[in-house]
Each structure stands twice: as structure tokens, then as C-alpha cells.
């Protein structure tokens, strides 16, 4: 698993309301609107607002949800960087 993704924990998402990052051309965005849901998006090359390949998914903000998020991020990272 990508080192950054493996370090994600439920507590990580208290760092900021809106968190963006990238690994090369693979970009990701996490937003939360309460303490129950993490809204995640992945895309490539452009900013979130302009990217044409945005994939979004919501995850519960708990241990199980963060594990699902990490697996989804790794899956999307592998798919988008091998394409």
C-alpha cells in the first residue's frame, strides 16, 4: 500500500475541513461536513473543479470506514497510474 494511504486514521481527518494532496499526477481530496462522513474524490492532472475524471465516494468516519477509504484510494491509485 502507498505509504501516505497506510498512515490514514480517523484522527487524521481532524487536521482540516478540506484536505487535498497528490502523488505525481494522482490527486485526491477529502472533505467532511460533520463527524460522521468523509467525502473523498480522486482525479488526475487538473484541479478538482476542472478535472474531467473525478471519482467520488463517501465513507463513514470511523475505523472501518477509513480502512475502506484506504483500500479504495489504493485501488484507484493503481488504476489511474497504470493507465
N, CA, C and O atoms as a GROMACS GRO file, in nm:
protein
  332
    1UNK      N    1   0.085  -0.118   0.000
    1UNK     CA    2   0.000   0.000   0.000
    1UNK      C    3   0.090   0.124   0.000
    1UNK      O    4   0.197   0.125   0.061
    2UNK      N    5   0.045   0.226  -0.069
    2UNK     CA    6   0.118   0.353  -0.074
    2UNK      C    7   0.138   0.405   0.068
    2UNK      O    8   0.046   0.401   0.150
    3UNK      N    9   0.258   0.453   0.097
    3UNK     CA   10   0.293   0.494   0.233
    3UNK      C   11   0.196   0.597   0.290
    3UNK      O   12   0.154   0.586   0.405
    4UNK      N   13   0.160   0.699   0.210
    4UNK     CA   14   0.068   0.801   0.262
    4UNK      C   15  -0.065   0.740   0.301
    4UNK      O   16  -0.117   0.768   0.409
    5UNK      N   17  -0.123   0.657   0.214
    5UNK     CA   18  -0.253   0.598   0.244
    5UNK      C   19  -0.249   0.510   0.368
    5UNK      O   20  -0.344   0.510   0.446
    6UNK      N   21  -0.141   0.437   0.388
    6UNK     CA   22  -0.132   0.347   0.503
    6UNK      C   23  -0.132   0.422   0.635
    6UNK      O   24  -0.164   0.364   0.739
    7UNK      N   25  -0.098   0.549   0.634
    7UNK     CA   26  -0.091   0.629   0.756
    7UNK      C   27  -0.224   0.697   0.792
    7UNK      O   28  -0.233   0.759   0.898
    8UNK      N   29  -0.325   0.686   0.709
    8UNK     CA   30  -0.453   0.750   0.738
    8UNK      C   31  -0.522   0.682   0.856
    8UNK      O   32  -0.527   0.560   0.865
    9UNK      N   33  -0.575   0.764   0.946
    9UNK     CA   34  -0.652   0.717   1.062
    9UNK      C   35  -0.773   0.809   1.075
    9UNK      O   36  -0.774   0.917   1.016
   10UNK      N   37  -0.875   0.770   1.151
   10UNK     CA   38  -0.988   0.860   1.172
   10UNK      C   39  -0.943   0.996   1.227
   10UNK      O   40  -1.000   1.099   1.190
   11UNK      N   41  -0.844   0.997   1.314
   11UNK     CA   42  -0.796   1.122   1.372
   11UNK      C   43  -0.732   1.215   1.268
   11UNK      O   44  -0.737   1.337   1.285
   12UNK      N   45  -0.673   1.160   1.163
   12UNK     CA   46  -0.611   1.240   1.058
   12UNK      C   47  -0.708   1.344   1.003
   12UNK      O   48  -0.668   1.457   0.972
   13UNK      N   49  -0.834   1.308   0.990
   13UNK     CA   50  -0.933   1.395   0.926
   13UNK      C   51  -0.977   1.512   1.012
   13UNK      O   52  -1.058   1.594   0.968
   14UNK      N   53  -0.926   1.521   1.134
   14UNK     CA   54  -0.949   1.638   1.217
   14UNK      C   55  -0.850   1.750   1.185
   14UNK      O   56  -0.863   1.861   1.236
   15UNK      N   57  -0.751   1.722   1.100
   15UNK     CA   58  -0.647   1.820   1.066
   15UNK      C   59  -0.704   1.940   0.990
   15UNK      O   60  -0.661   2.053   1.012
   16UNK      N   61  -0.800   1.915   0.901
   16UNK     CA   62  -0.854   2.022   0.819
   16UNK      C   63  -0.992   1.981   0.770
   16UNK      O   64  -1.023   1.863   0.759
   17UNK      N   65  -1.075   2.080   0.739
   17UNK     CA   66  -1.207   2.054   0.683
   17UNK      C   67  -1.194   2.003   0.540
   17UNK      O   68  -1.268   1.913   0.499
   18UNK      N   69  -1.101   2.060   0.464
   18UNK     CA   70  -1.078   2.024   0.325
   18UNK      C   71  -0.930   1.994   0.310
   18UNK      O   72  -0.846   2.082   0.333
   19UNK      N   73  -0.896   1.872   0.272
   19UNK     CA   74  -0.758   1.833   0.258
   19UNK      C   75  -0.735   1.784   0.116
   19UNK      O   76  -0.806   1.695   0.069
   20UNK      N   77  -0.637   1.840   0.047
   20UNK     CA   78  -0.601   1.793  -0.086
   20UNK      C   79  -0.456   1.750  -0.087
   20UNK      O   80  -0.375   1.799  -0.009
   21UNK      N   81  -0.424   1.658  -0.175
   21UNK     CA   82  -0.288   1.610  -0.188
   21UNK      C   83  -0.269   1.542  -0.321
   21UNK      O   84  -0.364   1.525  -0.398
   22UNK      N   85  -0.145   1.502  -0.348
   22UNK     CA   86  -0.117   1.434  -0.474
   22UNK      C   87   0.004   1.344  -0.459
   22UNK      O   88   0.091   1.366  -0.374
   23UNK      N   89   0.007   1.243  -0.543
   23UNK     CA   90   0.123   1.157  -0.562
   23UNK      C   91   0.145   1.157  -0.712
   23UNK      O   92   0.077   1.085  -0.786
   24UNK      N   93   0.241   1.236  -0.759
   24UNK     CA   94   0.258   1.254  -0.903
   24UNK      C   95   0.134   1.320  -0.961
   24UNK      O   96   0.088   1.422  -0.911
   25UNK      N   97   0.080   1.261  -1.068
   25UNK     CA   98  -0.041   1.314  -1.131
   25UNK      C   99  -0.169   1.266  -1.064
   25UNK      O  100  -0.278   1.312  -1.099
   26UNK      N  101  -0.159   1.175  -0.968
   26UNK     CA  102  -0.276   1.125  -0.898
   26UNK      C  103  -0.309   1.222  -0.785
   26UNK      O  104  -0.227   1.247  -0.697
   27UNK      N  105  -0.428   1.276  -0.790
   27UNK     CA  106  -0.468   1.376  -0.691
   27UNK      C  107  -0.588   1.324  -0.611
   27UNK      O  108  -0.668   1.244  -0.660
   28UNK      N  109  -0.596   1.370  -0.487
   28UNK     CA  110  -0.706   1.327  -0.401
   28UNK      C  111  -0.752   1.443  -0.316
   28UNK      O  112  -0.678   1.539  -0.292
   29UNK      N  113  -0.876   1.433  -0.271
   29UNK     CA  114  -0.938   1.540  -0.193
   29UNK      C  115  -1.028   1.476  -0.089
   29UNK      O  116  -1.107   1.387  -0.120
   30UNK      N  117  -1.016   1.521   0.036
   30UNK     CA  118  -1.103   1.475   0.143
   30UNK      C  119  -1.174   1.595   0.202
   30UNK      O  120  -1.111   1.697   0.232
   31UNK      N  121  -1.305   1.584   0.219
   31UNK     CA  122  -1.384   1.690   0.280
   31UNK      C  123  -1.478   1.623   0.380
   31UNK      O  124  -1.528   1.514   0.356
   32UNK      N  125  -1.500   1.689   0.492
   32UNK     CA  126  -1.601   1.637   0.585
   32UNK      C  127  -1.693   1.752   0.624
   32UNK      O  128  -1.651   1.867   0.636
   33UNK      N  129  -1.820   1.718   0.642
   33UNK     CA  130  -1.917   1.820   0.680
   33UNK      C  131  -1.972   1.797   0.820
   33UNK      O  132  -2.052   1.876   0.870
   34UNK      N  133  -1.929   1.690   0.883
   34UNK     CA  134  -1.970   1.658   1.019
   34UNK      C  135  -1.874   1.552   1.072
   34UNK      O  136  -1.772   1.526   1.008
   35UNK      N  137  -1.903   1.494   1.183
   35UNK     CA  138  -1.814   1.390   1.238
   35UNK      C  139  -1.860   1.250   1.200
   35UNK      O  140  -1.825   1.154   1.270
   36UNK      N  141  -1.935   1.235   1.093
   36UNK     CA  142  -1.981   1.102   1.055
   36UNK      C  143  -1.942   1.059   0.915
   36UNK      O  144  -1.941   0.940   0.886
   37UNK      N  145  -1.908   1.153   0.826
   37UNK     CA  146  -1.885   1.118   0.685
   37UNK      C  147  -1.761   1.187   0.629
   37UNK      O  148  -1.738   1.305   0.652
   38UNK      N  149  -1.681   1.109   0.556
   38UNK     CA  150  -1.568   1.162   0.480
   38UNK      C  151  -1.606   1.153   0.333
   38UNK      O  152  -1.636   1.045   0.283
   39UNK      N  153  -1.603   1.265   0.264
   39UNK     CA  154  -1.630   1.270   0.121
   39UNK      C  155  -1.494   1.270   0.052
   39UNK      O  156  -1.415   1.363   0.068
   40UNK      N  157  -1.468   1.165  -0.026
   40UNK     CA  158  -1.338   1.151  -0.092
   40UNK      C  159  -1.354   1.163  -0.242
   40UNK      O  160  -1.457   1.124  -0.298
   41UNK      N  161  -1.253   1.218  -0.307
   41UNK     CA  162  -1.250   1.229  -0.452
   41UNK      C  163  -1.109   1.201  -0.500
   41UNK      O  164  -1.011   1.237  -0.434
   42UNK      N  165  -1.098   1.137  -0.615
   42UNK     CA  166  -0.970   1.117  -0.682
   42UNK      C  167  -0.982   1.164  -0.825
   42UNK      O  168  -1.090   1.159  -0.884
   43UNK      N  169  -0.870   1.211  -0.880
   43UNK     CA  170  -0.868   1.264  -1.017
   43UNK      C  171  -0.723   1.280  -1.058
   43UNK      O  172  -0.633   1.255  -0.978
   44UNK      N  173  -0.699   1.321  -1.182
   44UNK     CA  174  -0.562   1.335  -1.230
   44UNK      C  175  -0.541   1.470  -1.299
   44UNK      O  176  -0.633   1.526  -1.359
   45UNK      N  177  -0.421   1.518  -1.288
   45UNK     CA  178  -0.361   1.628  -1.363
   45UNK      C  179  -0.418   1.767  -1.342
   45UNK      O  180  -0.340   1.863  -1.340
   46UNK      N  181  -0.544   1.784  -1.327
   46UNK     CA  182  -0.602   1.918  -1.311
   46UNK      C  183  -0.656   1.936  -1.170
   46UNK      O  184  -0.659   1.842  -1.091
   47UNK      N  185  -0.699   2.057  -1.141
   47UNK     CA  186  -0.763   2.081  -1.012
   47UNK      C  187  -0.900   2.012  -1.008
   47UNK      O  188  -0.956   1.978  -1.112
   48UNK      N  189  -0.950   1.991  -0.888
   48UNK     CA  190  -1.077   1.921  -0.868
   48UNK      C  191  -1.190   1.982  -0.952
   48UNK      O  192  -1.267   1.909  -1.014
   49UNK      N  193  -1.198   2.114  -0.954
   49UNK     CA  194  -1.306   2.182  -1.025
   49UNK      C  195  -1.298   2.166  -1.175
   49UNK      O  196  -1.401   2.173  -1.243
   50UNK      N  197  -1.180   2.143  -1.230
   50UNK     CA  198  -1.162   2.135  -1.376
   50UNK      C  199  -1.140   1.993  -1.427
   50UNK      O  200  -1.155   1.968  -1.547
   51UNK      N  201  -1.106   1.900  -1.340
   51UNK     CA  202  -1.074   1.763  -1.384
   51UNK      C  203  -1.197   1.696  -1.444
   51UNK      O  204  -1.308   1.708  -1.392
   52UNK      N  205  -1.175   1.624  -1.551
   52UNK     CA  206  -1.284   1.553  -1.618
   52UNK      C  207  -1.297   1.409  -1.573
   52UNK      O  208  -1.389   1.339  -1.616
   53UNK      N  209  -1.206   1.363  -1.488
   53UNK     CA  210  -1.206   1.222  -1.448
   53UNK      C  211  -1.227   1.204  -1.297
   53UNK      O  212  -1.173   1.111  -1.238
   54UNK      N  213  -1.303   1.293  -1.235
   54UNK     CA  214  -1.325   1.287  -1.090
   54UNK      C  215  -1.410   1.165  -1.056
   54UNK      O  216  -1.514   1.140  -1.116
   55UNK      N  217  -1.364   1.089  -0.957
   55UNK     CA  218  -1.441   0.980  -0.899
   55UNK      C  219  -1.462   1.014  -0.752
   55UNK      O  220  -1.366   1.049  -0.683
   56UNK      N  221  -1.586   1.004  -0.705
   56UNK     CA  222  -1.617   1.043  -0.567
   56UNK      C  223  -1.685   0.928  -0.494
   56UNK      O  224  -1.755   0.846  -0.553
   57UNK      N  225  -1.661   0.924  -0.365
   57UNK     CA  226  -1.726   0.823  -0.281
   57UNK      C  227  -1.727   0.872  -0.137
   57UNK      O  228  -1.634   0.940  -0.094
   58UNK      N  229  -1.830   0.838  -0.063
   58UNK     CA  230  -1.842   0.873   0.078
   58UNK      C  231  -1.809   0.752   0.165
   58UNK      O  232  -1.839   0.638   0.130
   59UNK      N  233  -1.745   0.780   0.279
   59UNK     CA  234  -1.706   0.675   0.373
   59UNK      C  235  -1.745   0.717   0.514
   59UNK      O  236  -1.740   0.835   0.547
   60UNK      N  237  -1.784   0.619   0.597
   60UNK     CA  238  -1.810   0.652   0.738
   60UNK      C  239  -1.681   0.698   0.806
   60UNK      O  240  -1.573   0.646   0.776
   61UNK      N  241  -1.693   0.793   0.895
   61UNK     CA  242  -1.577   0.846   0.966
   61UNK      C  243  -1.556   0.764   1.092
   61UNK      O  244  -1.582   0.809   1.204
   62UNK      N  245  -1.508   0.641   1.072
   62UNK     CA  246  -1.475   0.552   1.183
   62UNK      C  247  -1.363   0.459   1.134
   62UNK      O  248  -1.319   0.470   1.020
   63UNK      N  249  -1.318   0.369   1.220
   63UNK     CA  250  -1.207   0.280   1.183
   63UNK      C  251  -1.237   0.199   1.057
   63UNK      O  252  -1.153   0.190   0.967
   64UNK      N  253  -1.355   0.140   1.050
   64UNK     CA  254  -1.389   0.058   0.935
   64UNK      C  255  -1.399   0.141   0.807
   64UNK      O  256  -1.353   0.100   0.701
   65UNK      N  257  -1.459   0.260   0.819
   65UNK     CA  258  -1.473   0.347   0.703
   65UNK      C  259  -1.339   0.394   0.650
   65UNK      O  260  -1.319   0.401   0.528
   66UNK      N  261  -1.246   0.425   0.739
   66UNK     CA  262  -1.113   0.469   0.696
   66UNK      C  263  -1.039   0.353   0.630
   66UNK      O  264  -0.965   0.375   0.534
   67UNK      N  265  -1.056   0.231   0.679
   67UNK     CA  266  -0.994   0.115   0.614
   67UNK      C  267  -1.050   0.096   0.473
   67UNK      O  268  -0.976   0.066   0.380
   68UNK      N  269  -1.182   0.115   0.457
   68UNK     CA  270  -1.244   0.108   0.324
   68UNK      C  271  -1.190   0.218   0.234
   68UNK      O  272  -1.160   0.194   0.117
   69UNK      N  273  -1.176   0.338   0.288
   69UNK     CA  274  -1.121   0.451   0.213
   69UNK      C  275  -0.980   0.421   0.166
   69UNK      O  276  -0.948   0.445   0.049
   70UNK      N  277  -0.896   0.369   0.253
   70UNK     CA  278  -0.758   0.337   0.217
   70UNK      C  279  -0.753   0.235   0.104
   70UNK      O  280  -0.674   0.249   0.010
   71UNK      N  281  -0.836   0.132   0.112
   71UNK     CA  282  -0.839   0.030   0.006
   71UNK      C  283  -0.887   0.091  -0.125
   71UNK      O  284  -0.832   0.060  -0.231
   72UNK      N  285  -0.989   0.178  -0.120
   72UNK     CA  286  -1.040   0.243  -0.240
   72UNK      C  287  -0.935   0.334  -0.302
   72UNK      O  288  -0.915   0.334  -0.423
   73UNK      N  289  -0.866   0.412  -0.218
   73UNK     CA  290  -0.761   0.500  -0.269
   73UNK      C  291  -0.650   0.420  -0.337
   73UNK      O  292  -0.604   0.458  -0.445
   74UNK      N  293  -0.608   0.313  -0.275
   74UNK     CA  294  -0.502   0.230  -0.335
   74UNK      C  295  -0.548   0.171  -0.467
   74UNK      O  296  -0.472   0.170  -0.564
   75UNK      N  297  -0.671   0.122  -0.473
   75UNK     CA  298  -0.726   0.066  -0.597
   75UNK      C  299  -0.730   0.172  -0.707
   75UNK      O  300  -0.689   0.146  -0.820
   76UNK      N  301  -0.779   0.290  -0.674
   76UNK     CA  302  -0.789   0.397  -0.774
   76UNK      C  303  -0.650   0.446  -0.815
   76UNK      O  304  -0.627   0.477  -0.932
   77UNK      N  305  -0.556   0.453  -0.720
   77UNK     CA  306  -0.418   0.493  -0.750
   77UNK      C  307  -0.356   0.397  -0.850
   77UNK      O  308  -0.296   0.440  -0.949
   78UNK      N  309  -0.371   0.268  -0.826
   78UNK     CA  310  -0.314   0.168  -0.916
   78UNK      C  311  -0.380   0.177  -1.054
   78UNK      O  312  -0.310   0.169  -1.156
   79UNK      N  313  -0.511   0.194  -1.059
   79UNK     CA  314  -0.582   0.202  -1.188
   79UNK      C  315  -0.544   0.326  -1.266
   79UNK      O  316  -0.522   0.319  -1.387
   80UNK      N  317  -0.534   0.440  -1.200
   80UNK     CA  318  -0.507   0.566  -1.270
   80UNK      C  319  -0.360   0.582  -1.307
   80UNK      O  320  -0.329   0.649  -1.406
   81UNK      N  321  -0.269   0.524  -1.231
   81UNK     CA  322  -0.128   0.540  -1.263
   81UNK      C  323  -0.078   0.434  -1.359
   81UNK      O  324   0.030   0.451  -1.418
   82UNK      N  325  -0.152   0.326  -1.378
   82UNK     CA  326  -0.112   0.224  -1.474
   82UNK      C  327  -0.180   0.241  -1.608
   82UNK      O  328  -0.150   0.170  -1.703
   83UNK      N  329  -0.272   0.335  -1.617
   83UNK     CA  330  -0.347   0.357  -1.742
   83UNK      C  331  -0.262   0.429  -1.844
   83UNK      O  332  -0.308   0.456  -1.955
   0.00000   0.00000   0.00000
